[in-house]
Each structure stands twice: as C-alpha cells, then as structure tokens.
Amino acid sequence: MPHLPFASPIAEVYDLAVVGGGINGTGIAADAAGRGLAVFLCEKDDLANHTSSASSKLIHGGLRYLEHHEFRLVREALAEREVLLAKAPHIVKPMRFILPHRPHLRPAWMIRAGLFLYDHLGKRKRLQSSRGLRFADDSPLKAEMTRGFEYSDCWVDDARLVLLNAMAAREHGAHVHTRTRCVSARRSKGLWHIHLERCDGSLLSIRARALVNAAGPWVARFIRDDLQQPSPYGIRLIQGSHIIVPRLHDGEQAYILQNEDRRIVFAIPYLDRFTLIGTTDREYQGNPAQVSITPEETDYLLRVVNAHFRKQLSHADVLHSFAGVRPLCDDESDDPSAITRDYTLSLSGGAGEAPLLSVFGGKLTTYRKLAESALAQLAPYFPDMGVSWTASAALPGGEGLRNPTELIDALCQRHAWLERSLAQRWATSYGSRVWRLLEGVTTQADLGEHLGGGLHAREVDYLCQEEWARSSADILWRRSKLGLYLSPAEQTRLDEYLKRLTPCPAHMT
Ligand SMILES: Cc1cc2nc3c(=O)[nH]c(=O)nc-3n(C[C@H](O)[C@H](O)[C@H](O)COP(=O)(O)OP(=O)(O)OC[C@H]3O[C@@H](n4cnc5c(N)ncnc54)[C@H](O)[C@@H]3O)c2cc1C
C-alpha cells in the first residue's frame, strides 16, 4: 500500500464511501443519500467516463438472455423499463424493435414463445405488446426478408442517466468528487480509512463506516491492488464496440438483426441524423481505459448490416465509433456472448470490521434494483437508514414532466427567439432543469458566444456549474453528443473557452 502524505490528519467520517462514478456507483450513492446516509463518491475520471457511456443505450429486458435462461434478470429488467420511463421521461423513451425473421437461425415458434414471455414477464402499462409483421415494398430491408416481428423496449441517454443519479445524490447531501482516484483504503477500529488523489496531484483522506467498490472493469483490480485483498469473484472483461453511420432508414423504429453466429446486432436511430450499430463481444485483456474498436469489429458490424439492409455500407460511412468493456462476473462460459449479464454483490468484513461491498457485473437497465439490493445488504450496519424510495421518485429534470413535447412547446412559447430544434435538444437532455439553464435569459444574445453545433457559452457554464463538466470531452461526448456536430476548429475553441473557466487540465479526461 503506498505511503502518502495525506492532507488532513483528522479525516471527515461518512457513512458510505463509494468508489466509481458509473451507473452503479452513482445509483447506489443516490439511493443511500436519499435514505439519510452521509455519502461520499469519488470517480477517478469524469462521471460515466467508461462503460456507462459506451453502451447500446437500451433500457431493455434483453430478449436474447431468454435463450440463456436468465429469467430472473429478464423479469427484473422488463419491469424496470416503465419505472425508468416514469422517473426520467426526458432521457428515456419507448422504442419499437423490428426483428426480421430468418427461419434457418431461429424458427418462428421459438421467437413467438420468446416474445410472449417478454410481453408477460414484467409489468407493462405504457409499452405496447409484440406482434408479427409482413414487410411492405418500401421496407429498408432486402427483398428476401418478407416477415418479422415487432416488440417494445426503451432507449436511454446512458451518460446522462449517470449524471442524473450523481445530481440526485448531491441533492440529498452526498459529496461527489470527480477526477479523484481512490488510491488505497484500510480498515481500522471499525472504519475505513480512505486515501484519495485528485487530478492536480493533491491528496485527501476520508473515513467511512462502509466502502462500496463500484469500480466497474476495475472492480477486481481495486480489491487486489488498492485494498490488498483477494477478490471473491473473477471478472471477465468483454469488449463491445459500436459504429455510427448516416441514418440508415426512415422512422423511429430500431432493428434487431440475427447473425449467422447466433449473436444479434442492433441498428438504432440516433440523434435524428445517424444510426448506431452494435455491438460486438470479444475477450479483452488490456487497460479498460484504452479500449477502442478493432478493424475486425468494424468489418463484422458492417457485414451484419449489409446482410439485412438494401442500403450497403462501407468503411467510408463510419462517422464515429466507440468501445467499452463489460465487467462481467466470470461464470466460466466459453462464449463471451453467453456470460451472464446479471449482477453479483459481494459483502465482506468480519464482526466489528467495517464492511466492503463490491459490485460485479450489472446492466444500466437494472442499476436501480442493484442499488436497492446493495442497500439491503448494508442495512444491518445502518439500522436507522430510511426505506427504499427510488421506484417512484423522479430523477433531476423529470419532476412533473409527462413528456418532453409539452416542455418543448412551453419553451418555444416563453422564448419566441428559441429554435425548436434547440428547445428539443435541451428538453430531452435537461428536462425541467432547462428553466435553470435559462434563468435570466431573455434574448438569443444572453446565450453568449456560439461555440458550434448549437452549443453556447451559457450551456457550457451551466454544465460546469451544475454537472461537474471540466473538459470538452465531458461536454461533447457525455453531457451531450454534440461531438458529432462540432468541427475540430470548434472543439479547439471550446477547449480554449474551458481553459478560462477550469483549473484542471483537459488531458485528465
Ligand atoms: C458495448 C456495451 C453495450 C452495453 N449495452 C447496454 C444496454 O444497452 N443496456 C444496458 O442496460 N446495459 C448495457 N451495457 C452494460 C452497462 O453499460 C454496464 O453494465 C454498466 O455501464 C456498468 O457500470 P459500472 O458503474 O459498473 O461501470 P463503469 O461505468 O465503468 O464505472 C466504473 C467507474 O469506476 C471508476 N473507477 C475505477 N477505479 C477507481 C478508483 N480507484 N477510484 C475512483 N474511481 C474509480 C472508473 O473510472 C469508472 O468510471 C453495455 C455494456 C457494453 C460494454
């Protein structure tokens, strides 16, 4: 364990210290803070910097998991769709998925049986049920694909789901420190003594009654290297990559494509102009922070799409790509796509010792239930802790919001100068918090310098003040997806603008 000259000799005592600002860490922090616990969360990079911003962005039951008999996971995930839709209608939306029928891969009876389970395993009020389809002549699919199925799941802005949970945690009193790495922790006299290093090299220490390890792909490494203990479970790092291409088809529906290797690939409408295609499954051995798409993965995704759609894509159509690493609990499966997507929580600590709770695996979709399970396991250590509360509480910006359209109309009515496309982007990013962004703004000029792609100084300031943004990547790829719209020169201008605002160098992203 490194011996470092830590800043404060008498460190503050929290109930819970959470390591990791992905969906699982922020979800647990928000839940715990709302139950009255004093919570500290540290994230070594930006919130949602890693796996939680590299997903397929679906709140879904996982139709494919039925084949692997993951009924517990599917039931829980299906029910969470409507819960999250109600909690955050600005960043979660229903989506229909079209599954072209390919009889040599899966017979129709099998798909019908799967969809019947899908329709009935979880509670569903708003989402429509599945149905069979015959494709018309104007279908974007190849002529030989004449039949298929259609079912419902939801789409989510994954990184913003993390941010909203971090904001919810803060609003319940949690201290959230980004760009702050937990470098070591040790137990002493019933407390964890936790040592942290900020991106500027400064050090701080805190103490906590319980420690949550939500380090995602680093979960096992954190236990081994930073806590100097054996990990209770193995972790398999499974890379998944996506490509973004110009819009492949009209309409709001996504496609779920069956490949010859029995894997599935999604083609999902993305930000009006694009289609998001993914994902892959490959064992990954390197540093999770440096994962990037391989040429073979791009070829694979293009091949699957080209086997289905009339419009043919080549490498030249790939506008952007991203990759992430799934931190999956090792179930010794030979096939990366068959490893369980369910989560496992491990609680350790003997009598009189401060507990350590580590999170292995998990989906964005089930983060809220995972957080409830984590707190149920920690409950004996905090007898005065409040009860579960997150199922019916709105996430920041979702308060009183039924759907973003009403908000877009209200924004355009209040601000006649506001373009509807900008009102739409704001409403579907910030929900009702957009009124805070617009406080004191009465004219277009009040938005300040235009930095490109509809991004103004005012929004950048808001993101720095309210959402922990520090670098251009924080703003362009996580808090928004405007990176797809800003030219390199505009991105440099944004960097320069941020340098005037923030003390921490952008290379820390
Ligand atoms: C390709 C792909 C597609 C996916 N698609 C979906 C989908 O459509 N729907 C769905 O529900 N799920 C999906 N998932 C799964 C989901 O994205 C992940 O399960 C989830 O994001 C994991 O979140 P996490 O918080 O555990 O990890 P992360 O998001 O990686 O967060 C862990 C954080 O811990 C931080 N950290 C690590 N060590 C330290 C330390 N010492 N100090 C401080 N901070 C530290 C890291 O910097 C990191 O930000 C997908 C995953 C992948 C890879």
Ligand as a Chemical Component Dictionary entry (heavy atoms), coordinates in Angstrom:
data_LIG
# 
_chem_comp.id                   LIG 
_chem_comp.type                 NON-POLYMER 
_chem_comp.pdbx_formal_charge   0 
_chem_comp.three_letter_code    LIG 
# 
loop_
_chem_comp_atom.comp_id 
_chem_comp_atom.atom_id 
_chem_comp_atom.alt_atom_id 
_chem_comp_atom.type_symbol 
_chem_comp_atom.charge 
_chem_comp_atom.model_Cartn_x 
_chem_comp_atom.model_Cartn_y 
_chem_comp_atom.model_Cartn_z 
_chem_comp_atom.pdbx_ordinal 
LIG C1  C1  C 0 -20.848 -2.494 -25.526 1  
LIG C2  C2  C 0 -21.773 -2.459 -24.356 2  
LIG C3  C3  C 0 -23.136 -2.326 -24.554 3  
LIG C4  C4  C 0 -23.989 -2.293 -23.471 4  
LIG N1  N1  N 0 -25.302 -2.064 -23.688 5  
LIG C5  C5  C 0 -26.150 -1.989 -22.649 6  
LIG C6  C6  C 0 -27.512 -1.665 -22.869 7  
LIG O1  O1  O 0 -27.937 -1.372 -23.987 8  
LIG N2  N2  N 0 -28.326 -1.644 -21.794 9  
LIG C7  C7  C 0 -27.892 -1.917 -20.536 10 
LIG O2  O2  O 0 -28.713 -1.929 -19.632 11 
LIG N3  N3  N 0 -26.593 -2.188 -20.287 12 
LIG C8  C8  C 0 -25.709 -2.219 -21.304 13 
LIG N4  N4  N 0 -24.393 -2.462 -21.094 14 
LIG C9  C9  C 0 -23.938 -2.718 -19.720 15 
LIG C10 C10 C 0 -23.692 -1.428 -18.955 16 
LIG O3  O3  O 0 -23.194 -0.416 -19.778 17 
LIG C11 C11 C 0 -22.713 -1.683 -17.826 18 
LIG O4  O4  O 0 -23.088 -2.816 -17.108 19 
LIG C12 C12 C 0 -22.632 -0.528 -16.852 20 
LIG O5  O5  O 0 -22.407 0.673  -17.545 21 
LIG C13 C13 C 0 -21.530 -0.767 -15.836 22 
LIG O6  O6  O 0 -21.489 0.349  -14.989 23 
LIG P1  P1  P 0 -20.462 0.431  -13.810 24 
LIG O7  O7  O 0 -20.841 1.597  -12.984 25 
LIG O8  O8  O 0 -20.358 -0.879 -13.116 26 
LIG O9  O9  O 0 -19.029 0.631  -14.529 27 
LIG P2  P2  P 0 -18.400 1.949  -15.171 28 
LIG O10 O10 O 0 -19.368 2.743  -15.919 29 
LIG O11 O11 O 0 -17.158 1.562  -15.901 30 
LIG O12 O12 O 0 -17.998 2.791  -13.890 31 
LIG C14 C14 C 0 -16.941 2.418  -13.033 32 
LIG C15 C15 C 0 -16.172 3.688  -12.712 33 
LIG O13 O13 O 0 -15.260 3.439  -11.639 34 
LIG C16 C16 C 0 -14.183 4.333  -11.810 35 
LIG N5  N5  N 0 -13.061 3.866  -11.015 36 
LIG C17 C17 C 0 -12.374 2.703  -11.139 37 
LIG N6  N6  N 0 -11.399 2.627  -10.214 38 
LIG C18 C18 C 0 -11.474 3.767  -9.470  39 
LIG C19 C19 C 0 -10.718 4.261  -8.357  40 
LIG N7  N7  N 0 -9.691  3.578  -7.820  41 
LIG N8  N8  N 0 -11.057 5.467  -7.854  42 
LIG C20 C20 C 0 -12.095 6.191  -8.378  43 
LIG N9  N9  N 0 -12.827 5.753  -9.435  44 
LIG C21 C21 C 0 -12.524 4.556  -9.968  45 
LIG C22 C22 C 0 -13.927 4.270  -13.323 46 
LIG O14 O14 O 0 -13.203 5.392  -13.773 47 
LIG C23 C23 C 0 -15.329 4.174  -13.884 48 
LIG O15 O15 O 0 -15.822 5.434  -14.322 49 
LIG C24 C24 C 0 -23.489 -2.452 -22.154 50 
LIG C25 C25 C 0 -22.120 -2.566 -21.953 51 
LIG C26 C26 C 0 -21.260 -2.538 -23.034 52 
LIG C27 C27 C 0 -19.777 -2.579 -22.813 53 
# 
loop_
_chem_comp_bond.comp_id 
_chem_comp_bond.atom_id_1 
_chem_comp_bond.atom_id_2 
_chem_comp_bond.value_order 
_chem_comp_bond.pdbx_ordinal 
LIG C1  C2  SING 1  
LIG C2  C3  SING 2  
LIG C2  C26 DOUB 3  
LIG C3  C4  DOUB 4  
LIG C4  N1  SING 5  
LIG C4  C24 SING 6  
LIG N1  C5  DOUB 7  
LIG C5  C6  SING 8  
LIG C5  C8  SING 9  
LIG C6  O1  DOUB 10 
LIG C6  N2  SING 11 
LIG N2  C7  SING 12 
LIG C7  O2  DOUB 13 
LIG C7  N3  SING 14 
LIG N3  C8  DOUB 15 
LIG C8  N4  SING 16 
LIG N4  C9  SING 17 
LIG N4  C24 SING 18 
LIG C9  C10 SING 19 
LIG C10 O3  SING 20 
LIG C10 C11 SING 21 
LIG C11 O4  SING 22 
LIG C11 C12 SING 23 
LIG C12 O5  SING 24 
LIG C12 C13 SING 25 
LIG C13 O6  SING 26 
LIG O6  P1  SING 27 
LIG P1  O7  DOUB 28 
LIG P1  O8  SING 29 
LIG P1  O9  SING 30 
LIG O9  P2  SING 31 
LIG P2  O10 DOUB 32 
LIG P2  O11 SING 33 
LIG P2  O12 SING 34 
LIG O12 C14 SING 35 
LIG C14 C15 SING 36 
LIG C15 O13 SING 37 
LIG C15 C23 SING 38 
LIG O13 C16 SING 39 
LIG C16 N5  SING 40 
LIG C16 C22 SING 41 
LIG N5  C17 SING 42 
LIG N5  C21 SING 43 
LIG C17 N6  DOUB 44 
LIG N6  C18 SING 45 
LIG C18 C19 SING 46 
LIG C18 C21 DOUB 47 
LIG C19 N7  SING 48 
LIG C19 N8  DOUB 49 
LIG N8  C20 SING 50 
LIG C20 N9  DOUB 51 
LIG N9  C21 SING 52 
LIG C22 O14 SING 53 
LIG C22 C23 SING 54 
LIG C23 O15 SING 55 
LIG C24 C25 DOUB 56 
LIG C25 C26 SING 57 
LIG C26 C27 SING 58 
# 
